[in-house]
Amino acid sequence: MNRYETVFILTPVLSEDQAKEAVKGYESFIKKNGGKIKHSEYWGMKKLAYQIQKKSSGVYHLVEFENNGELINKLEVEFRRDERIMRFLTVKMDKHHIAFAEKTRKKAVEA
């Protein structure tokens, strides 16, 4: 099993409940297709470096999950079809990336 990290930006016109619903939908999509969620993190509303779809801010969310790799194409097709998603990026994590992410989360909990 490989570990992946996906960061996606939701449109800022969504209410907080709608954004949470969208995130839960993608997390359940990952689980239904054989993935295992390792970590999910809400980063909140952030200002964008440049406008996307005439919007200057977006709601960021990060999801770390394990899967054999077949899920990635399906997940990205779902992102492209969803009007609520402005941008997304999926990255395969290597052992150093995983260690850094876990160390960073541990520091955040302790602080």
KOLNU-589160 format. One line per 5 residues: their letters; for each residue x, y, z of N, C-alpha, C. Coordinates in pm, 1 decimal, decimal comma. Layout:
A> X:Y:Z:X:Y:Z:X:Y:Z ~ ...
END
This chain:
MNRYE> 83,3:-119,0:0,0:0,0:0,0:0,0:87,4:124,8:0,0 ~ 52,0:218,3:-83,4:120,4:346,7:-89,5:40,1:448,8:-10,8 ~ 107,3:550,4:37,1:37,6:658,3:106,0:37,4:780,7:16,0 ~ -76,8:847,4:12,4:-95,4:966,2:-70,5:-147,0:1080,7:15,1 ~ -121,0:1200,8:-33,5:-167,8:1322,2:31,7:-239,2:1404,8:-74,4
TVFIL> -361,8:1442,7:-45,9:-438,2:1526,6:-138,2:-477,0:1655,3:-67,6 ~ -449,0:1765,8:-131,3:-494,5:1895,8:-83,6:-590,4:1948,9:-188,7 ~ -708,9:1990,3:-144,5:-802,4:2048,7:-239,8:-858,4:2178,6:-184,0 ~ -896,6:2266,1:-278,2:-949,2:2397,7:-242,5:-1095,2:2401,9:-284,5 ~ -1181,3:2426,3:-187,4:-1324,4:2440,2:-212,9:-1357,9:2586,7:-236,4
TPVLS> -1461,4:2610,3:-313,4:-1504,3:2747,1:-341,5:-1549,3:2816,1:-211,7 ~ -1519,2:2944,2:-194,6:-1552,4:3013,9:-70,2:-1700,4:3048,1:-55,3 ~ -1781,4:3027,9:-157,4:-1923,3:3062,1:-148,1:-2002,4:2957,1:-69,4 ~ -1940,0:2844,3:-37,1:-2006,6:2739,5:39,5:-2015,2:2778,4:186,8 ~ -2122,7:2737,1:251,7:-2131,2:2755,8:396,6:-2037,7:2654,0:462,4
EDQAK> -2014,7:2670,1:590,3:-1926,0:2578,1:661,7:-1982,4:2435,8:658,7 ~ -2114,3:2423,6:673,2:-2177,5:2291,6:668,4:-2164,1:2227,4:530,6 ~ -2178,9:2306,0:424,9:-2165,0:2253,6:289,0:-2021,7:2207,8:262,4 ~ -1924,1:2282,9:313,9:-1784,0:2245,3:296,3:-1754,6:2114,9:370,2 ~ -1804,5:2102,2:493,0:-1784,5:1978,9:569,6:-1850,9:1860,5:500,7
EAVKG> -1967,9:1883,5:443,8:-2039,2:1777,9:370,9:-1958,2:1731,2:250,2 ~ -1898,7:1824,6:178,9:-1816,6:1789,9:62,1:-1695,5:1707,0:104,4 ~ -1631,1:1747,1:213,7:-1514,2:1674,0:263,3:-1554,2:1533,0:305,7 ~ -1664,3:1520,1:378,4:-1711,5:1388,2:421,1:-1742,7:1300,7:299,9 ~ -1798,2:1362,1:195,1:-1827,4:1287,6:72,9:-1701,5:1230,6:9,0
YESFI> -1595,6:1309,5:3,7:-1470,3:1261,5:-54,6:-1401,7:1159,0:35,0 ~ -1411,5:1177,3:165,6:-1354,6:1077,6:255,7:-1427,9:943,9:242,6 ~ -1560,7:948,1:230,7:-1635,9:823,2:213,5:-1607,2:761,5:76,2 ~ -1583,4:845,5:-25,6:-1547,4:795,1:-158,8:-1415,5:718,2:-151,9 ~ -1319,6:772,2:-77,8:-1189,7:706,0:-62,1:-1208,8:571,0:8,6
KKNGG> -1287,5:570,5:115,7:-1310,2:446,3:190,5:-1383,9:342,3:106,1 ~ -1485,2:385,9:30,2:-1562,4:293,0:-53,0:-1476,8:227,1:-159,8 ~ -1374,3:297,2:-205,5:-1288,5:245,1:-311,7:-1161,0:179,8:-258,4 ~ -1164,3:135,9:-133,5:-1054,1:57,9:-78,5:-944,5:137,4:-11,8 ~ -961,5:266,1:4,4:-860,4:347,8:69,5:-880,1:350,8:219,9
KIKHS> -774,8:385,4:290,9:-780,7:396,1:436,3:-731,5:536,0:474,2 ~ -819,4:616,2:533,8:-785,1:752,4:573,6:-689,0:747,2:691,8 ~ -574,1:811,5:677,2:-475,1:818,3:784,8:-486,5:948,8:863,1 ~ -517,8:1057,8:791,7:-524,3:1188,8:856,6:-606,8:1282,8:768,6 ~ -686,6:1365,2:832,3:-764,2:1465,7:760,8:-752,4:1595,7:838,8
EYWGM> -727,9:1703,8:767,2:-701,8:1830,7:834,4:-769,2:1945,2:760,7 ~ -849,2:2022,3:833,5:-917,1:2139,9:780,3:-825,1:2259,9:800,3 ~ -785,8:2324,7:690,3:-696,7:2439,6:700,4:-771,9:2571,7:700,2 ~ -897,6:2569,7:662,5:-979,8:2689,2:667,6:-970,4:2776,9:543,4 ~ -1030,9:2893,7:554,9:-1034,9:2990,2:445,8:-900,8:3062,0:437,3
KKLAY> -844,1:3065,6:316,8:-715,7:3131,8:295,2:-723,4:3217,1:168,5 ~ -645,0:3321,4:168,2:-634,8:3407,0:50,2:-547,7:3336,1:-53,2 ~ -589,9:3339,1:-178,0:-515,3:3275,5:-285,8:-407,9:3369,7:-339,7 ~ -302,1:3314,2:-393,5:-194,2:3394,4:-452,4:-242,5:3464,0:-579,7 ~ -336,3:3401,1:-649,2:-395,2:3459,3:-769,7:-539,6:3412,1:-778,1
QIQKK> -619,8:3483,8:-852,2:-761,7:3449,7:-862,1:-783,1:3319,2:-938,3 ~ -875,9:3239,7:-887,7:-920,5:3117,6:-955,0:-1071,1:3130,5:-969,0 ~ -1121,0:3120,8:-1089,5:-1263,9:3134,9:-1117,2:-1318,8:3265,3:-1059,2 ~ -1241,2:3371,5:-1071,3:-1275,9:3505,5:-1024,1:-1295,8:3512,3:-872,9 ~ -1232,8:3421,0:-799,8:-1240,2:3420,8:-653,8:-1099,1:3437,5:-599,1
SSGVY> -1086,5:3518,6:-493,7:-953,8:3545,8:-439,3:-926,1:3471,1:-309,1 ~ -1019,5:3385,5:-265,4:-996,6:3304,0:-146,5:-1059,6:3166,6:-167,6 ~ -1022,2:3072,7:-81,4:-1076,2:2937,8:-92,0:-1062,3:2864,5:40,3 ~ -1137,6:2756,1:54,2:-1135,3:2674,0:175,3:-1046,1:2553,3:147,8 ~ -936,6:2543,7:222,0:-837,7:2438,2:201,3:-865,1:2318,3:292,4
HLVEF> -839,4:2198,6:238,8:-850,3:2075,9:318,0:-745,4:1976,0:270,7 ~ -684,7:1903,9:367,4:-582,7:1804,0:338,7:-633,8:1667,5:383,8 ~ -612,1:1565,3:301,4:-647,6:1427,8:336,9:-528,4:1338,3:303,8 ~ -482,9:1261,6:405,2:-379,0:1160,2:383,5:-447,9:1025,3:385,8 ~ -414,9:939,5:288,4:-478,3:808,2:283,5:-385,2:705,4:222,3
ENNGE> -415,5:578,2:247,9:-340,4:466,9:190,1:-426,7:397,5:86,8 ~ -363,6:358,5:-23,3:-431,1:284,7:-128,5:-324,7:227,6:-220,2 ~ -364,2:134,1:-305,6:-268,2:72,4:-396,5:-243,9:156,4:-522,2 ~ -310,9:266,7:-538,6:-286,2:357,1:-650,8:-397,3:361,2:-753,8 ~ -485,0:262,3:-754,1:-593,6:260,0:-851,8:-698,2:367,7:-823,8
LINKL> -705,6:409,6:-701,4:-805,3:507,5:-659,8:-776,5:648,4:-711,2 ~ -650,9:680,3:-734,5:-610,9:818,4:-765,6:-684,5:873,0:-887,3 ~ -687,6:799,5:-996,7:-756,3:847,6:-1116,9:-904,3:869,0:-1091,8 ~ -968,3:776,2:-1021,3:-1111,1:789,5:-990,5:-1137,1:913,7:-905,7 ~ -1051,4:935,0:-805,2:-1066,9:1049,4:-716,5:-1049,5:1180,2:-793,3
EVEFR> -949,8:1186,1:-879,0:-926,4:1309,5:-953,8:-1036,2:1336,9:-1055,4 ~ -1096,5:1233,1:-1111,6:-1211,9:1252,6:-1200,5:-1327,9:1313,0:-1121,4 ~ -1348,6:1263,3:-999,3:-1454,4:1318,7:-914,0:-1427,4:1466,0:-881,7 ~ -1302,5:1500,6:-852,8:-1267,2:1639,9:-826,9:-1297,4:1727,5:-948,4 ~ -1262,2:1680,1:-1066,8:-1284,2:1759,1:-1188,3:-1432,2:1779,9:-1216,3
RDERI> -1515,6:1683,6:-1181,9:-1660,0:1692,5:-1207,1:-1732,5:1781,5:-1107,5 ~ -1673,3:1803,1:-992,0:-1739,4:1876,5:-884,0:-1715,0:2026,8:-898,3 ~ -1822,8:2102,6:-907,1:-1812,5:2248,5:-920,9:-1759,4:2315,2:-794,7 ~ -1771,1:2246,1:-681,2:-1726,2:2303,5:-553,8:-1575,0:2303,8:-540,8 ~ -1506,0:2219,2:-616,2:-1359,5:2208,9:-608,9:-1296,9:2304,5:-709,8
MRFLT> -1213,5:2396,2:-660,2:-1146,8:2491,4:-749,0:-1011,8:2437,4:-795,5 ~ -936,2:2374,6:-706,8:-806,1:2315,1:-739,7:-783,2:2195,4:-649,0 ~ -695,0:2104,7:-694,8:-656,2:1990,7:-612,7:-517,6:1945,9:-654,6 ~ -449,9:1877,4:-563,4:-318,5:1821,3:-591,3:-302,8:1695,1:-508,3 ~ -267,1:1585,4:-574,3:-243,1:1458,5:-506,5:-97,3:1421,3:-524,7
VKMDK> -31,5:1384,6:-414,2:110,6:1353,1:-414,6:131,1:1218,2:-346,0 ~ 216,5:1133,9:-405,2:255,1:1008,7:-340,8:363,0:1041,4:-238,5 ~ 343,0:995,7:-116,2:435,6:1027,1:-7,5:543,8:919,5:1,8 ~ 670,0:962,0:12,2:777,2:865,9:37,5:800,2:859,3:188,6 ~ 895,3:777,9:232,0:915,2:757,0:376,0:956,6:885,3:448,4
HHIAF> 1031,6:971,8:380,3:1074,8:1096,9:442,1:957,3:1193,9:457,0 ~ 872,9:1197,5:357,0:754,2:1282,8:359,7:660,8:1238,1:472,8 ~ 640,9:1106,9:486,5:554,9:1052,9:591,9:610,9:1087,7:729,9 ~ 741,5:1068,3:747,7:805,0:1098,9:876,4:793,0:1247,1:909,8 ~ 813,9:1334,0:810,3:803,4:1478,1:833,2:660,7:1516,5:870,8
AEKTR> 561,5:1461,6:800,2:421,3:1494,5:828,1:382,8:1450,7:969,6 ~ 424,8:1331,4:1009,0:392,4:1282,6:1143,1:462,6:1364,3:1251,1 ~ 588,4:1402,5:1226,6:663,1:1484,7:1322,4:596,8:1622,5:1336,9 ~ 554,7:1680,0:1227,2:489,4:1811,1:1229,3:357,7:1805,6:1305,9 ~ 279,5:1700,1:1283,2:152,7:1685,7:1355,9:176,3:1667,2:1505,6
KKAVE> 280,6:1592,5:1540,6:313,6:1569,2:1682,2:351,5:1700,7:1750,1 ~ 429,3:1783,5:1680,5:467,0:1914,6:1736,0:344,4:2003,4:1755,6 ~ 252,0:1998,3:1659,8:131,3:2082,4:1668,4:44,2:2041,6:1787,3 ~ 38,7:1913,1:1816,6:-40,1:1863,3:1929,5:22,2:1906,2:2061,6 ~ 155,8:1899,1:2067,4:226,3:1935,9:2190,4:220,2:2085,2:2219,5
A> 211,7:2166,9:2117,8:213,8:2313,1:2135,1:84,1:2368,0:2189,7
END
